[in-house]
Amino acid sequence: SPTVLSLFDLDGTHSLRQIGNSHEDPCSSIDTFSQILLASLDQIYHSSAILDNAKFSTTHELENLVNTKGLIPHVPGTSFQTQ
């Protein structure tokens, strides 16, 4: 902790206090992964394959994407698209 490290820097000339102060958002990797999934979903929703498929379902496509590439599998019967 910075408090403990400061005990070793009595005259304030060392940068020990700065060592513990650089941190990264622990969720940044999950946020990046979510953005990649959303970009993939956007590609699916705007592909020419949906033009030939009268039964195209955005919910089914999202379920399929999450089950194949996602971190947590889809749970049927939930409000999945509102997560």
PDB file of N, CA, C and O in Angstrom:
ATOM      1  N   SER A   1       0.844  -1.183   0.000  1.00  0.00           N
ATOM      2  CA  SER A   1       0.000   0.000   0.000  1.00  0.00           C
ATOM      3  C   SER A   1       0.887   1.244   0.000  1.00  0.00           C
ATOM      4  O   SER A   1       2.010   1.209   0.502  1.00  0.00           O
ATOM      5  N   PRO A   2       0.390   2.327  -0.555  1.00  0.00           N
ATOM      6  CA  PRO A   2       1.172   3.564  -0.568  1.00  0.00           C
ATOM      7  C   PRO A   2       1.542   4.043   0.838  1.00  0.00           C
ATOM      8  O   PRO A   2       2.599   4.645   1.025  1.00  0.00           O
ATOM      9  N   THR A   3       0.696   3.787   1.810  1.00  0.00           N
ATOM     10  CA  THR A   3       0.987   4.205   3.187  1.00  0.00           C
ATOM     11  C   THR A   3       2.207   3.487   3.726  1.00  0.00           C
ATOM     12  O   THR A   3       3.074   4.102   4.347  1.00  0.00           O
ATOM     13  N   VAL A   4       2.278   2.186   3.490  1.00  0.00           N
ATOM     14  CA  VAL A   4       3.421   1.399   3.958  1.00  0.00           C
ATOM     15  C   VAL A   4       4.682   1.808   3.210  1.00  0.00           C
ATOM     16  O   VAL A   4       5.739   1.962   3.821  1.00  0.00           O
ATOM     17  N   LEU A   5       4.584   1.986   1.899  1.00  0.00           N
ATOM     18  CA  LEU A   5       5.753   2.375   1.113  1.00  0.00           C
ATOM     19  C   LEU A   5       6.303   3.729   1.552  1.00  0.00           C
ATOM     20  O   LEU A   5       7.514   3.949   1.519  1.00  0.00           O
ATOM     21  N   SER A   6       5.424   4.630   1.959  1.00  0.00           N
ATOM     22  CA  SER A   6       5.892   5.953   2.378  1.00  0.00           C
ATOM     23  C   SER A   6       6.744   5.887   3.643  1.00  0.00           C
ATOM     24  O   SER A   6       7.515   6.811   3.902  1.00  0.00           O
ATOM     25  N   LEU A   7       6.627   4.842   4.421  1.00  0.00           N
ATOM     26  CA  LEU A   7       7.451   4.683   5.621  1.00  0.00           C
ATOM     27  C   LEU A   7       8.929   4.522   5.272  1.00  0.00           C
ATOM     28  O   LEU A   7       9.798   4.826   6.089  1.00  0.00           O
ATOM     29  N   PHE A   8       9.213   4.046   4.063  1.00  0.00           N
ATOM     30  CA  PHE A   8      10.591   3.845   3.622  1.00  0.00           C
ATOM     31  C   PHE A   8      11.141   5.060   2.885  1.00  0.00           C
ATOM     32  O   PHE A   8      12.309   5.067   2.496  1.00  0.00           O
ATOM     33  N   ASP A   9      10.337   6.063   2.694  1.00  0.00           N
ATOM     34  CA  ASP A   9      10.727   7.280   1.983  1.00  0.00           C
ATOM     35  C   ASP A   9      10.568   8.477   2.920  1.00  0.00           C
ATOM     36  O   ASP A   9       9.735   9.356   2.694  1.00  0.00           O
ATOM     37  N   LEU A  10      11.370   8.493   3.959  1.00  0.00           N
ATOM     38  CA  LEU A  10      11.214   9.486   5.018  1.00  0.00           C
ATOM     39  C   LEU A  10      11.431  10.919   4.557  1.00  0.00           C
ATOM     40  O   LEU A  10      10.777  11.833   5.060  1.00  0.00           O
ATOM     41  N   ASP A  11      12.337  11.131   3.611  1.00  0.00           N
ATOM     42  CA  ASP A  11      12.598  12.504   3.177  1.00  0.00           C
ATOM     43  C   ASP A  11      11.835  12.884   1.903  1.00  0.00           C
ATOM     44  O   ASP A  11      11.960  14.012   1.429  1.00  0.00           O
ATOM     45  N   GLY A  12      11.047  11.960   1.345  1.00  0.00           N
ATOM     46  CA  GLY A  12      10.219  12.264   0.175  1.00  0.00           C
ATOM     47  C   GLY A  12      10.972  12.390  -1.125  1.00  0.00           C
ATOM     48  O   GLY A  12      10.448  12.970  -2.076  1.00  0.00           O
ATOM     49  N   THR A  13      12.190  11.865  -1.205  1.00  0.00           N
ATOM     50  CA  THR A  13      12.990  12.002  -2.420  1.00  0.00           C
ATOM     51  C   THR A  13      12.808  10.845  -3.392  1.00  0.00           C
ATOM     52  O   THR A  13      13.233  10.945  -4.543  1.00  0.00           O
ATOM     53  N   HIS A  14      12.201   9.772  -2.971  1.00  0.00           N
ATOM     54  CA  HIS A  14      12.040   8.609  -3.852  1.00  0.00           C
ATOM     55  C   HIS A  14      10.615   8.537  -4.397  1.00  0.00           C
ATOM     56  O   HIS A  14       9.684   9.117  -3.837  1.00  0.00           O
ATOM     57  N   SER A  15      10.475   7.829  -5.474  1.00  0.00           N
ATOM     58  CA  SER A  15       9.159   7.730  -6.109  1.00  0.00           C
ATOM     59  C   SER A  15       8.411   6.473  -5.671  1.00  0.00           C
ATOM     60  O   SER A  15       7.594   5.940  -6.422  1.00  0.00           O
ATOM     61  N   LEU A  16       8.686   6.003  -4.469  1.00  0.00           N
ATOM     62  CA  LEU A  16       8.010   4.795  -3.994  1.00  0.00           C
ATOM     63  C   LEU A  16       6.497   4.974  -3.921  1.00  0.00           C
ATOM     64  O   LEU A  16       5.746   4.022  -4.130  1.00  0.00           O
ATOM     65  N   ARG A  17       6.057   6.178  -3.627  1.00  0.00           N
ATOM     66  CA  ARG A  17       4.618   6.410  -3.498  1.00  0.00           C
ATOM     67  C   ARG A  17       3.894   6.266  -4.830  1.00  0.00           C
ATOM     68  O   ARG A  17       2.700   5.969  -4.861  1.00  0.00           O
ATOM     69  N   GLN A  18       4.598   6.470  -5.908  1.00  0.00           N
ATOM     70  CA  GLN A  18       3.978   6.399  -7.224  1.00  0.00           C
ATOM     71  C   GLN A  18       3.817   4.973  -7.737  1.00  0.00           C
ATOM     72  O   GLN A  18       3.017   4.732  -8.641  1.00  0.00           O
ATOM     73  N   ILE A  19       4.557   4.034  -7.181  1.00  0.00           N
ATOM     74  CA  ILE A  19       4.545   2.661  -7.689  1.00  0.00           C
ATOM     75  C   ILE A  19       3.158   2.046  -7.622  1.00  0.00           C
ATOM     76  O   ILE A  19       2.695   1.456  -8.598  1.00  0.00           O
ATOM     77  N   GLY A  20       2.501   2.173  -6.500  1.00  0.00           N
ATOM     78  CA  GLY A  20       1.201   1.540  -6.328  1.00  0.00           C
ATOM     79  C   GLY A  20       0.031   2.322  -6.877  1.00  0.00           C
ATOM     80  O   GLY A  20      -1.112   1.884  -6.748  1.00  0.00           O
ATOM     81  N   ASN A  21       0.281   3.469  -7.486  1.00  0.00           N
ATOM     82  CA  ASN A  21      -0.807   4.323  -7.937  1.00  0.00           C
ATOM     83  C   ASN A  21      -1.202   4.137  -9.394  1.00  0.00           C
ATOM     84  O   ASN A  21      -2.194   4.716  -9.837  1.00  0.00           O
ATOM     85  N   SER A  22      -0.460   3.355 -10.139  1.00  0.00           N
ATOM     86  CA  SER A  22      -0.839   3.150 -11.538  1.00  0.00           C
ATOM     87  C   SER A  22      -1.662   1.871 -11.626  1.00  0.00           C
ATOM     88  O   SER A  22      -1.170   0.773 -11.366  1.00  0.00           O
ATOM     89  N   HIS A  23      -2.906   2.039 -11.994  1.00  0.00           N
ATOM     90  CA  HIS A  23      -3.785   0.887 -12.116  1.00  0.00           C
ATOM     91  C   HIS A  23      -4.648   1.040 -13.363  1.00  0.00           C
ATOM     92  O   HIS A  23      -4.825   2.135 -13.899  1.00  0.00           O
ATOM     93  N   GLU A  24      -5.168  -0.074 -13.795  1.00  0.00           N
ATOM     94  CA  GLU A  24      -5.998  -0.101 -14.987  1.00  0.00           C
ATOM     95  C   GLU A  24      -7.388  -0.574 -14.595  1.00  0.00           C
ATOM     96  O   GLU A  24      -7.548  -1.348 -13.652  1.00  0.00           O
ATOM     97  N   ASP A  25      -8.371  -0.112 -15.312  1.00  0.00           N
ATOM     98  CA  ASP A  25      -9.738  -0.546 -15.065  1.00  0.00           C
ATOM     99  C   ASP A  25      -9.808  -2.058 -15.248  1.00  0.00           C
ATOM    100  O   ASP A  25      -9.491  -2.550 -16.331  1.00  0.00           O
ATOM    101  N   PRO A  26     -10.209  -2.807 -14.233  1.00  0.00           N
ATOM    102  CA  PRO A  26     -10.234  -4.267 -14.342  1.00  0.00           C
ATOM    103  C   PRO A  26     -11.272  -4.771 -15.341  1.00  0.00           C
ATOM    104  O   PRO A  26     -11.235  -5.936 -15.740  1.00  0.00           O
ATOM    105  N   CYS A  27     -12.185  -3.911 -15.742  1.00  0.00           N
ATOM    106  CA  CYS A  27     -13.231  -4.342 -16.671  1.00  0.00           C
ATOM    107  C   CYS A  27     -12.929  -3.966 -18.121  1.00  0.00           C
ATOM    108  O   CYS A  27     -13.744  -4.237 -19.002  1.00  0.00           O
ATOM    109  N   SER A  28     -11.787  -3.353 -18.384  1.00  0.00           N
ATOM    110  CA  SER A  28     -11.518  -2.880 -19.746  1.00  0.00           C
ATOM    111  C   SER A  28     -11.464  -4.024 -20.750  1.00  0.00           C
ATOM    112  O   SER A  28     -11.892  -3.857 -21.892  1.00  0.00           O
ATOM    113  N   SER A  29     -10.951  -5.171 -20.351  1.00  0.00           N
ATOM    114  CA  SER A  29     -10.902  -6.315 -21.271  1.00  0.00           C
ATOM    115  C   SER A  29     -12.301  -6.831 -21.579  1.00  0.00           C
ATOM    116  O   SER A  29     -12.592  -7.198 -22.717  1.00  0.00           O
ATOM    117  N   ILE A  30     -13.162  -6.862 -20.575  1.00  0.00           N
ATOM    118  CA  ILE A  30     -14.544  -7.301 -20.795  1.00  0.00           C
ATOM    119  C   ILE A  30     -15.270  -6.300 -21.687  1.00  0.00           C
ATOM    120  O   ILE A  30     -16.043  -6.693 -22.561  1.00  0.00           O
ATOM    121  N   ASP A  31     -15.028  -5.013 -21.473  1.00  0.00           N
ATOM    122  CA  ASP A  31     -15.639  -3.988 -22.318  1.00  0.00           C
ATOM    123  C   ASP A  31     -15.194  -4.140 -23.768  1.00  0.00           C
ATOM    124  O   ASP A  31     -16.009  -4.034 -24.684  1.00  0.00           O
ATOM    125  N   THR A  32     -13.910  -4.386 -23.978  1.00  0.00           N
ATOM    126  CA  THR A  32     -13.388  -4.584 -25.333  1.00  0.00           C
ATOM    127  C   THR A  32     -14.018  -5.811 -25.970  1.00  0.00           C
ATOM    128  O   THR A  32     -14.420  -5.772 -27.133  1.00  0.00           O
ATOM    129  N   PHE A  33     -14.104  -6.896 -25.219  1.00  0.00           N
ATOM    130  CA  PHE A  33     -14.714  -8.123 -25.729  1.00  0.00           C
ATOM    131  C   PHE A  33     -16.178  -7.871 -26.106  1.00  0.00           C
ATOM    132  O   PHE A  33     -16.643  -8.346 -27.142  1.00  0.00           O
ATOM    133  N   SER A  34     -16.895  -7.132 -25.275  1.00  0.00           N
ATOM    134  CA  SER A  34     -18.296  -6.820 -25.569  1.00  0.00           C
ATOM    135  C   SER A  34     -18.421  -6.003 -26.848  1.00  0.00           C
ATOM    136  O   SER A  34     -19.333  -6.230 -27.643  1.00  0.00           O
ATOM    137  N   GLN A  35     -17.512  -5.053 -27.051  1.00  0.00           N
ATOM    138  CA  GLN A  35     -17.533  -4.251 -28.271  1.00  0.00           C
ATOM    139  C   GLN A  35     -17.275  -5.111 -29.508  1.00  0.00           C
ATOM    140  O   GLN A  35     -17.874  -4.892 -30.561  1.00  0.00           O
ATOM    141  N   ILE A  36     -16.374  -6.095 -29.373  1.00  0.00           N
ATOM    142  CA  ILE A  36     -16.098  -7.004 -30.490  1.00  0.00           C
ATOM    143  C   ILE A  36     -17.332  -7.839 -30.804  1.00  0.00           C
ATOM    144  O   ILE A  36     -17.674  -8.028 -31.971  1.00  0.00           O
ATOM    145  N   LEU A  37     -18.009  -8.345 -29.758  1.00  0.00           N
ATOM    146  CA  LEU A  37     -19.235  -9.120 -29.981  1.00  0.00           C
ATOM    147  C   LEU A  37     -20.310  -8.262 -30.650  1.00  0.00           C
ATOM    148  O   LEU A  37     -20.994  -8.725 -31.562  1.00  0.00           O
ATOM    149  N   LEU A  38     -20.459  -7.023 -30.201  1.00  0.00           N
ATOM    150  CA  LEU A  38     -21.458  -6.145 -30.808  1.00  0.00           C
ATOM    151  C   LEU A  38     -21.130  -5.836 -32.264  1.00  0.00           C
ATOM    152  O   LEU A  38     -22.032  -5.753 -33.097  1.00  0.00           O
ATOM    153  N   ALA A  39     -19.861  -5.669 -32.573  1.00  0.00           N
ATOM    154  CA  ALA A  39     -19.460  -5.440 -33.965  1.00  0.00           C
ATOM    155  C   ALA A  39     -19.758  -6.671 -34.815  1.00  0.00           C
ATOM    156  O   ALA A  39     -20.204  -6.550 -35.957  1.00  0.00           O
ATOM    157  N   SER A  40     -19.513  -7.848 -34.259  1.00  0.00           N
ATOM    158  CA  SER A  40     -19.823  -9.093 -34.971  1.00  0.00           C
ATOM    159  C   SER A  40     -21.325  -9.218 -35.195  1.00  0.00           C
ATOM    160  O   SER A  40     -21.769  -9.614 -36.272  1.00  0.00           O
ATOM    161  N   LEU A  41     -22.097  -8.880 -34.179  1.00  0.00           N
ATOM    162  CA  LEU A  41     -23.554  -8.939 -34.292  1.00  0.00           C
ATOM    163  C   LEU A  41     -24.048  -7.957 -35.349  1.00  0.00           C
ATOM    164  O   LEU A  41     -24.962  -8.273 -36.111  1.00  0.00           O
ATOM    165  N   ASP A  42     -23.460  -6.789 -35.396  1.00  0.00           N
ATOM    166  CA  ASP A  42     -23.816  -5.798 -36.402  1.00  0.00           C
ATOM    167  C   ASP A  42     -23.563  -6.339 -37.807  1.00  0.00           C
ATOM    168  O   ASP A  42     -24.368  -6.126 -38.713  1.00  0.00           O
ATOM    169  N   GLN A  43     -22.450  -7.035 -37.983  1.00  0.00           N
ATOM    170  CA  GLN A  43     -22.144  -7.636 -39.286  1.00  0.00           C
ATOM    171  C   GLN A  43     -23.182  -8.693 -39.665  1.00  0.00           C
ATOM    172  O   GLN A  43     -23.586  -8.788 -40.823  1.00  0.00           O
ATOM    173  N   ILE A  44     -23.606  -9.478 -38.686  1.00  0.00           N
ATOM    174  CA  ILE A  44     -24.631 -10.504 -38.943  1.00  0.00           C
ATOM    175  C   ILE A  44     -25.952  -9.844 -39.319  1.00  0.00           C
ATOM    176  O   ILE A  44     -26.590 -10.244 -40.294  1.00  0.00           O
ATOM    177  N   TYR A  45     -26.365  -8.841 -38.558  1.00  0.00           N
ATOM    178  CA  TYR A  45     -27.649  -8.175 -38.797  1.00  0.00           C
ATOM    179  C   TYR A  45     -27.691  -7.450 -40.140  1.00  0.00           C
ATOM    180  O   TYR A  45     -28.766  -7.260 -40.708  1.00  0.00           O
ATOM    181  N   HIS A  46     -26.535  -7.047 -40.646  1.00  0.00           N
ATOM    182  CA  HIS A  46     -26.499  -6.313 -41.909  1.00  0.00           C
ATOM    183  C   HIS A  46     -25.934  -7.129 -43.066  1.00  0.00           C
ATOM    184  O   HIS A  46     -25.550  -6.569 -44.093  1.00  0.00           O
ATOM    185  N   SER A  47     -25.882  -8.434 -42.906  1.00  0.00           N
ATOM    186  CA  SER A  47     -25.356  -9.284 -43.979  1.00  0.00           C
ATOM    187  C   SER A  47     -26.441  -9.558 -45.020  1.00  0.00           C
ATOM    188  O   SER A  47     -27.633  -9.423 -44.745  1.00  0.00           O
ATOM    189  N   SER A  48     -26.012  -9.939 -46.197  1.00  0.00           N
ATOM    190  CA  SER A  48     -26.973 -10.251 -47.259  1.00  0.00           C
ATOM    191  C   SER A  48     -27.698 -11.567 -46.992  1.00  0.00           C
ATOM    192  O   SER A  48     -28.719 -11.839 -47.623  1.00  0.00           O
ATOM    193  N   ALA A  49     -27.201 -12.380 -46.083  1.00  0.00           N
ATOM    194  CA  ALA A  49     -27.839 -13.661 -45.768  1.00  0.00           C
ATOM    195  C   ALA A  49     -29.251 -13.473 -45.209  1.00  0.00           C
ATOM    196  O   ALA A  49     -30.098 -14.351 -45.375  1.00  0.00           O
ATOM    197  N   ILE A  50     -29.513 -12.361 -44.562  1.00  0.00           N
ATOM    198  CA  ILE A  50     -30.848 -12.164 -43.992  1.00  0.00           C
ATOM    199  C   ILE A  50     -31.882 -11.847 -45.065  1.00  0.00           C
ATOM    200  O   ILE A  50     -33.079 -12.042 -44.851  1.00  0.00           O
ATOM    201  N   LEU A  51     -31.432 -11.364 -46.208  1.00  0.00           N
ATOM    202  CA  LEU A  51     -32.365 -11.044 -47.284  1.00  0.00           C
ATOM    203  C   LEU A  51     -33.019 -12.295 -47.852  1.00  0.00           C
ATOM    204  O   LEU A  51     -34.154 -12.244 -48.326  1.00  0.00           O
ATOM    205  N   ASP A  52     -32.311 -13.412 -47.806  1.00  0.00           N
ATOM    206  CA  ASP A  52     -32.816 -14.667 -48.349  1.00  0.00           C
ATOM    207  C   ASP A  52     -33.486 -15.535 -47.292  1.00  0.00           C
ATOM    208  O   ASP A  52     -33.882 -16.662 -47.588  1.00  0.00           O
ATOM    209  N   ASN A  53     -33.620 -15.040 -46.076  1.00  0.00           N
ATOM    210  CA  ASN A  53     -34.137 -15.847 -44.985  1.00  0.00           C
ATOM    211  C   ASN A  53     -35.352 -15.162 -44.364  1.00  0.00           C
ATOM    212  O   ASN A  53     -35.212 -14.232 -43.569  1.00  0.00           O
ATOM    213  N   ALA A  54     -36.543 -15.628 -44.732  1.00  0.00           N
ATOM    214  CA  ALA A  54     -37.776 -15.036 -44.212  1.00  0.00           C
ATOM    215  C   ALA A  54     -37.956 -15.306 -42.722  1.00  0.00           C
ATOM    216  O   ALA A  54     -38.715 -14.606 -42.052  1.00  0.00           O
ATOM    217  N   LYS A  55     -37.273 -16.302 -42.208  1.00  0.00           N
ATOM    218  CA  LYS A  55     -37.400 -16.664 -40.791  1.00  0.00           C
ATOM    219  C   LYS A  55     -36.247 -16.110 -39.951  1.00  0.00           C
ATOM    220  O   LYS A  55     -35.995 -16.593 -38.847  1.00  0.00           O
ATOM    221  N   PHE A  56     -35.555 -15.110 -40.465  1.00  0.00           N
ATOM    222  CA  PHE A  56     -34.427 -14.528 -39.733  1.00  0.00           C
ATOM    223  C   PHE A  56     -34.899 -13.985 -38.390  1.00  0.00           C
ATOM    224  O   PHE A  56     -35.896 -13.266 -38.316  1.00  0.00           O
ATOM    225  N   SER A  57     -34.186 -14.328 -37.346  1.00  0.00           N
ATOM    226  CA  SER A  57     -34.531 -13.883 -35.995  1.00  0.00           C
ATOM    227  C   SER A  57     -33.306 -13.240 -35.353  1.00  0.00           C
ATOM    228  O   SER A  57     -32.265 -13.879 -35.201  1.00  0.00           O
ATOM    229  N   THR A  58     -33.441 -11.980 -34.982  1.00  0.00           N
ATOM    230  CA  THR A  58     -32.326 -11.300 -34.328  1.00  0.00           C
ATOM    231  C   THR A  58     -31.993 -11.968 -32.996  1.00  0.00           C
ATOM    232  O   THR A  58     -30.827 -12.061 -32.610  1.00  0.00           O
ATOM    233  N   THR A  59     -33.027 -12.431 -32.301  1.00  0.00           N
ATOM    234  CA  THR A  59     -32.802 -13.110 -31.019  1.00  0.00           C
ATOM    235  C   THR A  59     -32.034 -14.402 -31.223  1.00  0.00           C
ATOM    236  O   THR A  59     -31.110 -14.702 -30.467  1.00  0.00           O
ATOM    237  N   HIS A  60     -32.406 -15.167 -32.234  1.00  0.00           N
ATOM    238  CA  HIS A  60     -31.697 -16.424 -32.507  1.00  0.00           C
ATOM    239  C   HIS A  60     -30.241 -16.156 -32.902  1.00  0.00           C
ATOM    240  O   HIS A  60     -29.341 -16.873 -32.466  1.00  0.00           O
ATOM    241  N   GLU A  61     -30.010 -15.145 -33.711  1.00  0.00           N
ATOM    242  CA  GLU A  61     -28.643 -14.831 -34.130  1.00  0.00           C
ATOM    243  C   GLU A  61     -27.788 -14.385 -32.946  1.00  0.00           C
ATOM    244  O   GLU A  61     -26.624 -14.772 -32.835  1.00  0.00           O
ATOM    245  N   LEU A  62     -28.364 -13.575 -32.064  1.00  0.00           N
ATOM    246  CA  LEU A  62     -27.639 -13.156 -30.868  1.00  0.00           C
ATOM    247  C   LEU A  62     -27.351 -14.357 -29.974  1.00  0.00           C
ATOM    248  O   LEU A  62     -26.241 -14.497 -29.460  1.00  0.00           O
ATOM    249  N   GLU A  63     -28.344 -15.224 -29.787  1.00  0.00           N
ATOM    250  CA  GLU A  63     -28.154 -16.438 -28.990  1.00  0.00           C
ATOM    251  C   GLU A  63     -27.033 -17.293 -29.572  1.00  0.00           C
ATOM    252  O   GLU A  63     -26.173 -17.777 -28.836  1.00  0.00           O
ATOM    253  N   ASN A  64     -27.039 -17.478 -30.874  1.00  0.00           N
ATOM    254  CA  ASN A  64     -26.012 -18.286 -31.535  1.00  0.00           C
ATOM    255  C   ASN A  64     -24.621 -17.671 -31.363  1.00  0.00           C
ATOM    256  O   ASN A  64     -23.659 -18.379 -31.063  1.00  0.00           O
ATOM    257  N   LEU A  65     -24.518 -16.371 -31.550  1.00  0.00           N
ATOM    258  CA  LEU A  65     -23.226 -15.690 -31.399  1.00  0.00           C
ATOM    259  C   LEU A  65     -22.699 -15.820 -29.973  1.00  0.00           C
ATOM    260  O   LEU A  65     -21.525 -16.131 -29.769  1.00  0.00           O
ATOM    261  N   VAL A  66     -23.553 -15.584 -29.001  1.00  0.00           N
ATOM    262  CA  VAL A  66     -23.125 -15.652 -27.600  1.00  0.00           C
ATOM    263  C   VAL A  66     -22.747 -17.078 -27.217  1.00  0.00           C
ATOM    264  O   VAL A  66     -21.790 -17.283 -26.470  1.00  0.00           O
ATOM    265  N   ASN A  67     -23.484 -18.064 -27.717  1.00  0.00           N
ATOM    266  CA  ASN A  67     -23.160 -19.457 -27.388  1.00  0.00           C
ATOM    267  C   ASN A  67     -21.874 -19.934 -28.051  1.00  0.00           C
ATOM    268  O   ASN A  67     -21.214 -20.835 -27.533  1.00  0.00           O
ATOM    269  N   THR A  68     -21.511 -19.348 -29.181  1.00  0.00           N
ATOM    270  CA  THR A  68     -20.288 -19.785 -29.863  1.00  0.00           C
ATOM    271  C   THR A  68     -19.071 -18.933 -29.510  1.00  0.00           C
ATOM    272  O   THR A  68     -17.950 -19.440 -29.510  1.00  0.00           O
ATOM    273  N   LYS A  69     -19.270 -17.654 -29.211  1.00  0.00           N
ATOM    274  CA  LYS A  69     -18.135 -16.753 -28.963  1.00  0.00           C
ATOM    275  C   LYS A  69     -18.167 -16.063 -27.601  1.00  0.00           C
ATOM    276  O   LYS A  69     -17.172 -15.464 -27.194  1.00  0.00           O
ATOM    277  N   GLY A  70     -19.278 -16.139 -26.902  1.00  0.00           N
ATOM    278  CA  GLY A  70     -19.441 -15.390 -25.660  1.00  0.00           C
ATOM    279  C   GLY A  70     -18.780 -16.025 -24.454  1.00  0.00           C
ATOM    280  O   GLY A  70     -18.280 -17.149 -24.514  1.00  0.00           O
ATOM    281  N   LEU A  71     -18.787 -15.288 -23.367  1.00  0.00           N
ATOM    282  CA  LEU A  71     -18.204 -15.749 -22.113  1.00  0.00           C
ATOM    283  C   LEU A  71     -19.205 -16.534 -21.276  1.00  0.00           C
ATOM    284  O   LEU A  71     -18.837 -17.497 -20.603  1.00  0.00           O
ATOM    285  N   ILE A  72     -20.466 -16.127 -21.317  1.00  0.00           N
ATOM    286  CA  ILE A  72     -21.525 -16.763 -20.537  1.00  0.00           C
ATOM    287  C   ILE A  72     -22.590 -17.232 -21.518  1.00  0.00           C
ATOM    288  O   ILE A  72     -23.056 -16.436 -22.333  1.00  0.00           O
ATOM    289  N   PRO A  73     -22.992 -18.510 -21.464  1.00  0.00           N
ATOM    290  CA  PRO A  73     -23.973 -19.016 -22.424  1.00  0.00           C
ATOM    291  C   PRO A  73     -25.360 -18.385 -22.246  1.00  0.00           C
ATOM    292  O   PRO A  73     -25.726 -17.920 -21.166  1.00  0.00           O
ATOM    293  N   HIS A  74     -26.098 -18.390 -23.332  1.00  0.00           N
ATOM    294  CA  HIS A  74     -27.471 -17.890 -23.340  1.00  0.00           C
ATOM    295  C   HIS A  74     -28.348 -18.780 -22.465  1.00  0.00           C
ATOM    296  O   HIS A  74     -28.186 -20.000 -22.447  1.00  0.00           O
ATOM    297  N   VAL A  75     -29.278 -18.159 -21.739  1.00  0.00           N
ATOM    298  CA  VAL A  75     -30.244 -18.901 -20.924  1.00  0.00           C
ATOM    299  C   VAL A  75     -31.616 -18.689 -21.551  1.00  0.00           C
ATOM    300  O   VAL A  75     -32.145 -17.578 -21.524  1.00  0.00           O
ATOM    301  N   PRO A  76     -32.203 -19.763 -22.123  1.00  0.00           N
ATOM    302  CA  PRO A  76     -33.517 -19.627 -22.764  1.00  0.00           C
ATOM    303  C   PRO A  76     -34.576 -19.100 -21.791  1.00  0.00           C
ATOM    304  O   PRO A  76     -34.553 -19.415 -20.601  1.00  0.00           O
ATOM    305  N   GLY A  77     -35.495 -18.303 -22.310  1.00  0.00           N
ATOM    306  CA  GLY A  77     -36.595 -17.790 -21.511  1.00  0.00           C
ATOM    307  C   GLY A  77     -36.268 -16.548 -20.700  1.00  0.00           C
ATOM    308  O   GLY A  77     -37.085 -16.105 -19.893  1.00  0.00           O
ATOM    309  N   THR A  78     -35.090 -15.982 -20.900  1.00  0.00           N
ATOM    310  CA  THR A  78     -34.724 -14.770 -20.168  1.00  0.00           C
ATOM    311  C   THR A  78     -34.799 -13.566 -21.099  1.00  0.00           C
ATOM    312  O   THR A  78     -34.943 -13.726 -22.311  1.00  0.00           O
ATOM    313  N   SER A  79     -34.704 -12.384 -20.549  1.00  0.00           N
ATOM    314  CA  SER A  79     -34.671 -11.153 -21.344  1.00  0.00           C
ATOM    315  C   SER A  79     -33.243 -10.914 -21.795  1.00  0.00           C
ATOM    316  O   SER A  79     -32.608  -9.935 -21.403  1.00  0.00           O
ATOM    317  N   PHE A  80     -32.754 -11.805 -22.610  1.00  0.00           N
ATOM    318  CA  PHE A  80     -31.338 -11.847 -22.931  1.00  0.00           C
ATOM    319  C   PHE A  80     -30.844 -10.587 -23.627  1.00  0.00           C
ATOM    320  O   PHE A  80     -29.752 -10.104 -23.329  1.00  0.00           O
ATOM    321  N   GLN A  81     -31.630 -10.055 -24.545  1.00  0.00           N
ATOM    322  CA  GLN A  81     -31.150  -8.903 -25.312  1.00  0.00           C
ATOM    323  C   GLN A  81     -31.123  -7.618 -24.502  1.00  0.00           C
ATOM    324  O   GLN A  81     -30.610  -6.606 -24.979  1.00  0.00           O
ATOM    325  N   THR A  82     -31.651  -7.634 -23.315  1.00  0.00           N
ATOM    326  CA  THR A  82     -31.654  -6.418 -22.498  1.00  0.00           C
ATOM    327  C   THR A  82     -30.538  -6.396 -21.474  1.00  0.00           C
ATOM    328  O   THR A  82     -30.535  -5.528 -20.602  1.00  0.00           O
ATOM    329  N   GLN A  83     -29.593  -7.313 -21.544  1.00  0.00           N
ATOM    330  CA  GLN A  83     -28.497  -7.348 -20.573  1.00  0.00           C
ATOM    331  C   GLN A  83     -27.656  -6.105 -20.676  1.00  0.00           C
ATOM    332  O   GLN A  83     -26.684  -5.955 -19.936  1.00  0.00           O
TER     333      GLN A  83
END
